[in-house]
Amino acid sequence: MENIKPKIEQPTQTPENIEVQKLMEGFYKKYFETQTEGVRKISLDNLKELKEEGITTEHFLDYLCQNHGFLLHGSIHEIQDDKLKSHHKKIFAANKSAIAIMRSIYSNINVNLGYPYFIREDSPLELEIHTLPDGKFVSVEKGFIYIVDAAGFKNDPEGSWQFVKEDGEVGFHTVIETEKDDFKYPVKVSSDFERD
């Protein structure tokens, strides 16, 4: 399989952007390039360094995807080892951090999460949670994003944010904590979900 480097539009280079990129690269080097045993954990406290400079978790994660060839897998669950696992032999990841952040806060247990595969001006990101008639869904205050290397993942559907690797497990090297405030997009709840 070809080695995929996820593509994200590059921002216009201004002195402010260059300074922000320097700050993000410094944070990357501090937390990703240090020798550590096992999985690196970047806590909400660690992320305050960026947030105090006006850099959101979303902005930093997008920077990782576009500059370091990583993909993101969001989950409400903290994984205790160093592998994402799937009984269906498919591991899903995203090159768009807003999707991973959303999946780290909102669960698809007993609901259908609706959001676009192709996020554009005419199709902005909005989460629609389709629940059973009781209107219940699971969301958490703090979630987790697992950083994986893009190698071996296939973009499917092509041009979307979604990447798939047909494998029962994929190793991750870093986990980043998220909080509900990191997801800045509209959330709509509709109690119209019907089980098959």
VEXROFI-546909 format. One line per 4 residues: number of its first residue (from 1); their letters; for each residue x, y, z of C-alpha. Coordinates in nm, 2 decimals. Example, Ala and Ser with C-alpha at 12.3 -4.5 7.8 and 13.67 -1.06 7.14 Angstrom:
2
1> as> 1.23:-0.45:0.78 | 1.37:-0.11:0.71
REM end
This chain:
196
1> meni> 0.00:0.00:0.00 | 0.12:0.35:-0.08 | 0.23:0.58:0.20 | -0.04:0.85:0.24
5> kpki> 0.03:1.20:0.37 | -0.31:1.35:0.44 | -0.37:1.67:0.25 | -0.52:1.98:0.42
9> eqpt> -0.52:2.33:0.26 | -0.22:2.53:0.37 | -0.30:2.87:0.53 | -0.16:3.18:0.37
13> qtpe> 0.19:3.25:0.51 | 0.18:3.57:0.73 | 0.41:3.66:1.01 | 0.13:3.56:1.26
17> niev> 0.09:3.22:1.09 | 0.46:3.16:1.09 | 0.48:3.24:1.46 | 0.19:3.01:1.53
21> qklm> 0.35:2.73:1.33 | 0.68:2.78:1.52 | 0.49:2.75:1.85 | 0.31:2.43:1.73
25> egfy> 0.63:2.28:1.60 | 0.80:2.36:1.94 | 0.52:2.19:2.12 | 0.54:1.89:1.88
29> kkyf> 0.92:1.85:1.94 | 0.87:1.88:2.32 | 0.61:1.61:2.34 | 0.66:1.39:2.04
33> etqt> 1.03:1.38:1.99 | 1.13:1.31:2.34 | 1.24:0.95:2.42 | 0.97:0.79:2.63
37> egvr> 0.87:0.43:2.72 | 0.53:0.33:2.58 | 0.26:0.57:2.48 | 0.30:0.94:2.52
41> kisl> 0.01:1.11:2.69 | -0.06:1.48:2.64 | -0.30:1.60:2.90 | -0.54:1.90:2.91
45> dnlk> -0.29:2.07:3.14 | -0.01:2.02:2.88 | -0.24:2.17:2.61 | -0.28:2.48:2.82
49> elke> 0.06:2.59:2.68 | -0.09:2.62:2.34 | -0.43:2.75:2.45 | -0.27:3.03:2.64
53> egit> -0.11:3.13:2.30 | -0.45:3.13:2.13 | -0.39:2.79:1.96 | -0.68:2.55:1.99
57> tehf> -0.65:2.17:2.02 | -0.82:2.15:1.68 | -0.57:2.37:1.52 | -0.27:2.18:1.67
61> ldyl> -0.42:1.84:1.56 | -0.48:1.96:1.21 | -0.12:2.08:1.21 | 0.00:1.73:1.31
65> cqnh> -0.19:1.57:1.02 | -0.08:1.82:0.76 | 0.29:1.84:0.86 | 0.38:1.51:1.02
69> gfll> 0.17:1.24:0.83 | -0.05:1.14:1.12 | -0.41:1.04:1.14 | -0.65:1.07:1.43
73> hgsi> -0.89:0.83:1.60 | -1.13:0.98:1.86 | -1.29:0.78:2.14 | -1.48:0.84:2.46
77> heiq> -1.28:0.54:2.60 | -0.93:0.55:2.74 | -0.74:0.26:2.60 | -0.50:0.09:2.85
81> ddkl> -0.25:-0.06:2.60 | -0.11:0.08:2.28 | -0.34:-0.06:2.01 | -0.67:0.04:1.85
85> kshh> -0.87:-0.29:1.80 | -1.16:-0.39:1.59 | -1.36:-0.71:1.57 | -1.47:-0.61:1.22
89> kkif> -1.11:-0.59:1.09 | -1.14:-0.22:1.00 | -0.98:0.07:1.19 | -1.11:0.42:1.11
93> aank> -0.92:0.74:1.14 | -0.95:1.10:1.02 | -0.73:1.37:0.88 | -0.97:1.64:1.01
97> saia> -0.93:1.70:1.38 | -1.29:1.83:1.43 | -1.42:1.48:1.34 | -1.18:1.31:1.59
101> imrs> -1.26:1.56:1.86 | -1.64:1.50:1.80 | -1.59:1.12:1.82 | -1.39:1.17:2.14
105> iysn> -1.69:1.34:2.31 | -2.00:1.19:2.15 | -2.06:0.81:2.14 | -2.26:0.63:1.87
109> invn> -2.39:0.37:2.13 | -2.77:0.33:2.06 | -2.78:0.64:1.84 | -2.69:0.74:1.48
113> lgyp> -2.44:1.02:1.45 | -2.50:1.22:1.13 | -2.23:1.45:0.98 | -2.08:1.50:0.63
117> yfir> -1.80:1.31:0.48 | -1.70:1.61:0.27 | -1.68:1.93:0.48 | -1.70:2.24:0.26
121> edsp> -1.85:2.58:0.26 | -2.18:2.44:0.12 | -2.16:2.14:0.35 | -2.03:2.27:0.69
125> lele> -1.97:2.04:0.98 | -2.27:2.00:1.20 | -2.34:1.70:1.42 | -2.70:1.56:1.42
129> ihtl> -2.76:1.30:1.69 | -3.05:1.07:1.60 | -3.17:0.91:1.92 | -3.44:0.66:2.01
133> pdgk> -3.77:0.82:2.12 | -3.63:0.86:2.48 | -3.38:1.12:2.35 | -3.09:0.97:2.54
137> fvsv> -2.74:0.97:2.41 | -2.39:0.94:2.56 | -2.15:1.23:2.57 | -1.85:1.29:2.80
141> ekgf> -1.68:1.59:2.94 | -1.33:1.45:2.86 | -1.23:1.22:2.57 | -0.92:1.09:2.40
145> iyiv> -0.76:1.11:2.05 | -0.52:0.84:1.95 | -0.24:0.95:1.70 | -0.16:0.69:1.44
149> daag> 0.08:0.69:1.14 | -0.10:0.73:0.81 | 0.09:0.45:0.64 | -0.13:0.16:0.53
153> fknd> -0.46:0.36:0.55 | -0.68:0.42:0.25 | -0.88:0.74:0.20 | -1.24:0.61:0.16
157> pegs> -1.45:0.77:0.03 | -1.17:0.94:-0.17 | -1.13:1.31:-0.10 | -1.32:1.28:0.24
161> wqfv> -1.17:1.31:0.59 | -1.21:0.93:0.65 | -0.93:0.69:0.63 | -0.96:0.31:0.67
165> kedg> -0.71:0.03:0.74 | -0.83:-0.32:0.70 | -0.67:-0.47:1.01 | -0.78:-0.61:1.34
169> evgf> -0.55:-0.37:1.53 | -0.33:-0.06:1.47 | -0.07:0.07:1.71 | -0.08:0.43:1.84
173> htvi> 0.21:0.62:1.99 | 0.04:0.92:2.15 | -0.29:1.00:2.31 | -0.42:1.35:2.35
177> etek> -0.69:1.44:2.60 | -0.99:1.65:2.48 | -1.27:1.83:2.65 | -1.62:1.91:2.54
181> ddfk> -1.53:2.28:2.47 | -1.29:2.16:2.21 | -1.58:2.08:1.97 | -1.69:2.42:1.84
185> ypvk> -1.96:2.30:1.59 | -2.34:2.29:1.61 | -2.50:1.99:1.77 | -2.87:1.90:1.69
189> vssd> -3.06:1.62:1.86 | -3.35:1.44:1.68 | -3.54:1.16:1.85 | -3.62:0.98:1.52
193> ferd> -3.37:0.68:1.52 | -3.53:0.35:1.45 | -3.34:0.02:1.50 | -3.36:-0.24:1.22
REM end
